Amino acid sequence: MIRFDHVTITYAGAERPALDDIDLSIDEGELCLVVGHTGSGKSTLLNAINGLVPHFTGGTLAGRVTVAGRSTAEDPPREFAELVGVVGQDPVAGFVTDTVEEELAYGMEQLALDPVVMRARVEETLDLLGLADLRERGLHELSGGQQQRVAIGAALTAHPRVLVLDEPTSALDPTSAEDVLATITRLVHDLGITVVLAEHRLERVIPYADRLVVLAGDGTARHGDPATLLAGSTVAPPIVHLGRLAGWTPPPLSVRDARRRAPALRQRLPVTPPTPHRATNSATTASDSTTTDVALAAVGVIVRHGTVVAVRGATIDLRAGQVVALMGRNGSGKSSLLWALQGAGRRAGGTVRTGGLDPAKIKPVEARRLVGLVPQTATDLLYLDSVGAELQQADRDGASAGTARRLLDEIAPGVADTEHPRDLSSGQQLALVLALQLAVTPRVLLLDEPTRGLDYGAKAALVRTLDRLAAQGHAVVVATHDVEFATSAADRVVVMAGGDIVTDGPATTVLTASPTFAPQIAKILAPLPYLTVNQVADALGDKSAAQNVVPPTDSLPAQS
């Protein structure tokens, strides 16, 4: 169905090709997963399938890409519209209408389908993706996860033979992600649609993959059986690292498979696991009185968007030296609460106090020094024409010279000052915005889905950054659907549902209390209360394994 015949793609001004001599065939009805470090060329490979690369992005294409026998070099992307459906990393950028139902129908209108057919397909898609209750909602009123589901639905209504998805579950809660992946799997198995997707959260997707393509970061690629390739890959989910540690060959790809092999491992492990990473950090600083200070107090916060009540009287204290994971289903009110706490968002009721001030009642530049917020769409905060200019502006806003550059190099090293922020990969853009916000080091830092587009190495670097901020007495809140990241980063978890805070407690308790939020290791080793591979390695006395679960960040490539 899809053929890359010795394809090399080089962007103008690049020192090396983004893809170098790729020789790859993807059969009809396959689910092909593309993996690699941030900036390794995943989006380039995906966008070459329908000719967006190089027709839209520019650059030079050597070799030949064909889909169902049609060459992308000979036909423009519009000629592939009914053959290849594409959903990019930023769903909002692809919206062209105002409401959910209109967006689902738009692509079919351009293909001049019969109205009766269009109506039937819209209803099918609304049911498949759980969007029926949102059909009349404005697209910009939806949460990030809801917007992503609409974007996937808009691609599906045209009934393409190939579906290309760039991080399709990055903004979805665990349950919604499972629903979307189940839908995609049905399309593959029942309708024979070929699906090619890139995803950093491999723990969600790898059990469904028929073929794996691993991009090394130097433009080359390996492809084949997922279990075989992951056995030696630095880009791997926790379940694979656990398999290596336990000596399971080939490594398991699903929790079910791992649990079948786990009894012998559970017998080797102490009943009481080593203290989790964040709990260790908290215990270390517990004697410092600053760690018990309330850095921000919110009481009875209410947020309304028109007739919709997004936050219903939320009360929460954020304490210095603590990292809080804010979790919950898509649309539960997490983003609305963060914006209300920062002061720039709507607040219909309640009070927020930090440093004796209400951030909503002071100048924005002063509020930013008290409460910093990184939004879901990182590019909202990028407005200059080079990475270097953005970093220098952050330093002028209150940080010492070079602070922003140092932070960026820690999270995603190798991004050149001369790069335009809009030319970076999604993960690199997010890393840049994190560096800009962290440079000012506000006492309270709010992050809204910060791991979208970040690979495992970059996430580990972000955890270390948050650790340092917490140790310095900052209060950190991370709204996230990434259970594995929350397990590593947070010592407290707050769960929202329907605009209410329904759970607030220690991470080790909350993350194992519900199957929805339990990390892979907890599911595999239950009833033993282990959360991470590092805990298992420590318990077995394998210090080298504990240190090498995540690859070092200086191995992350900088190229898009």
C-alpha positions, 0 to 999 in steps of 0.5 A: 500500500505504501512504498518508500523506495530509497527515499532521502529528504533534505531541508534547505539549510540543513546539515544532514538529511531528515530521512536518509535512504529509507527503504520501507514497505507498509502492507494494506491493513497494517498498523505501523508505529513510527518511533524515535527521539524528539526531532528524529524525523517522525513527522517528516516521514508521516508527511511524506506519505501524502506529499506534504513533504516536500510540496508544502514544507519545501526541501529536496526529495530523492527516491520515490514515495508511492501510495496505492501505486500513485507517486507523491512526486507526480501528484499534489497533496490534494489529489491524495485527499480521499486516499490518505487521511492525515491528523497532525500534532496540532489539531486546532491548526487543521480546523476550518469550521466552527462546530464539531458536526460541521468539522466532521462534514467539511471534508466530505463536502469537499469530496462532493459526497451525497448528503445522505451518505454524509449524514450517516458517516457523521453519525457513525463517527460521533458514536465511534469517538464518543462525540455525540454530546458535543456535536453542536459545541464550538471547536474552540470551546472544547478541551485539547483532548476533545479537539484531538478526537474531532480531528481524528473523526474529521479524517475518518469520515472520508473513509480513506484507505490510509490513515496517518496520525501524528501523536493521536493520543497525546492529549487524551486521558487513558480511557479516551486513548483506549477508546480511540485506539480500539476504534483505530484497531477496528478500522485496521482489522475490519475494514483493512485500512492502513494506519501509520502513526507516530507516538511517544507514549509507546505503553499505550500503542505498542500492543496494537502495532503490526510493524515498528519503524525506529528512526535513529535520529541520523536519518536512518531507520530500522523496521520489522517486528515490534518485539524484536526491535524494542529488545535493543531500542533506547526508545521503549515503554516501561514494560520493555525495560521491566522485561529486560530487567527480568530477562524475558525474551522477547520482551512483553508488549502488553500488560496481559503478557507481562502478568503471565510471566510475572509470578517468578519475578514477584517471588524475587521482590521484597513485599515492601518496595524501595521508596519512590523517587518523589517520596525520597525527595520530599522526605529529604526536604521535609525538615525545611520549613519552606516545604510546608509553606502554602505558596498558593491558596485557592478557595471556592474557585468557579469558572464558567464558559458561557452556560458551561460550568467548567470548575465548580467551587474548587479549593486547593492549597499548593505547597512549596517544595511539592510537585502535584499531578492534576489528572482527570478525564478530558473536559473535567476542568483541569485547564480552566482551573490552571488558567484561573489560578494563574490569573489570566483565565476566567474566574466567576467566583472564589479567591486565589492568593499567592504572596499576599496578592491575587494574580488576577488583579495585578499587571500580567508581567508581575503575575508571571513572576508569581505564577507561571503557566505553560499552556497546552499549545506551546506556540501561543508563547512564541512570537520572535523570529529565532530561538536565540531571540526568544531565549534572550527575551526570557533572560531580559524578563527577569532571569540571569544571562544564559539561564534560558539557554541552559534550561533548553539544553537540559530538556532538549539539547542541540536546538540552535539559536538560529532556528525559527521557533515555528520550524522546530518539531512539536516536542522542541517547541514545547521544550523551548517554552518550558525553558522560557517560563522556567527561566523566570522561576516563579514561586508557583509553576503550572504546566498544562500537558507538558509532555506532549511531543516529548520522548522518554529521555526528554521527560526524564530531563523534565522530571529532573528540572521539576525536582530542582524547582521543588527542592528550591521551594517552588510549588509545581502543578502538572496537568497531565494524562501521562500516567507514567510521567506522573508516577515519576514526577509527582508526590501528590495527585489531584483528580478532577471530574465534572469540574470538581476535585474528587481526589487529593492524596499521595501519588503512591496511593492515588495512582494505584487506587484506580485501574485507569491511573495505575502505571504499567508496573503497578498493573503487572506486579500487583498486589505488590505496590511497585510503581516504577522499573527503578524501584524493581531494579533497586529491590533486585540490587541492579543499580546499573539497570536502574540508571539506564532505564531512560537514555541520557538526554545528551543522546537526543537529536536536535534535528526536526 
